[in-house]
Amino acid sequence: MAKLTREDVLKLAKLARLKLSEDEIVRFQGEITSILQYVEKLQAVDLKDVKPTYQISGLTNVTREDVIKDYGTTTEDLLKNAPATEGGHIKVKRILG
C-alpha cells in the first residue's frame, strides 16, 4: 500500500464533510496510512482453522419459551368490563390533538 497523498486526505475530508487545517492534513495523512498498513497485516493472517466467535461472555439465552395459556375467558367477556369499546377494542380518550 502506497502512502496516502495529501489529495487522498482532502478527498476523505470532503466525503466526511470535514474542514481540516494544514497541520491536520499532515497528521491524518500519517495516521490513516498507519491504519491502512495495519489492516493489510491483519488481512494477511491465516484464519482457516479459526472458528468464528459469536459471543465471548459465556452467557446462554435465559428467556423462557413462549407458551400460550388458556385462562378460560373470551375477548368479549373481557371487553364487558371496559367502560367503552369500539370494534373489539377498548376505546379511550384521545391523548394527542
N, C-alpha and C positions, 0 to 999 in steps of 0.2 A: 504494500500500500504506500503510495507516494504521500508526502507531507501535504496537508491541506493548504491551499493557497489563500491569500487574502480575499480573493474573489469568491472562493467557496464559503468562507465565513460570512461574507456580506450577503451571499445568496441565502444561507441558512437564517441569518438575522432578518432578512426581508420576509422569508416564509413564516417566521415566528413573530413577525411584526415588532422587532426589537430595534431600538436605536442604540448603536454601540459607539463608544469613543474609540479613538485610535489605540489607546492602551488596552482596552477590552478586546479589540480585534486581534491584536498581537497575542494577548493572553489566551483567548479562546482558540486561536489557531494552534497553539501548542497543546492546550488541554484536550481539544477534540481529536487531534492527531494521536495523542497518547491513548485516548479511549478506544479509538478505532484499531490501533495496534494491539491493544489488549484483547479486543473482541476477536481479532484474527487468531491470536494464540488460543482462545477458547474454542474457536471453530476447528482447530487442528487436533483437539483432544479426541481420542478414540473412545466412544461411548457404546460400542457394540454390545458389550456384555453387562452394561449397567441397566438395572431395572428402573423404570420411572418412579419417582417419588410423588405420590398423590397427597399425602399428608404426613406430618412428622411428629404430631403430638401424642400418638398412640391412643387417642380417644376413639371410641366407637359410637355409632348412632344410638342415642339414648331415648329417642322418641318412641312412643308406643305405636302400634299398628292401629289404624282406624277400624273401629268395629261399630256397626250400626246397631243401636239399641232400640228396641220397641217398647215404648212406655205405655202402650195401650190406649192412646188417645189420638184424635184426628185433628187436622188443621182447623176444621170447622168448630170443634169443641174448644180449642184454644182461643179462636177469634171471638167466641161468645163473651169472653172476659174483657175484651178490648173496648174502650169507650166508643170508638168509631172505626169502621172498616170500609175498605173500598177495593173491589177486585181481588179479594182473597188476601189482602194485606192490611196491616194496621195503619190507619190514617192518622197523621199527626199535623200540627200546625206548621205552616211554612216558616222556616228559620231564616232563609236568605231572601232578600227582597228583590 
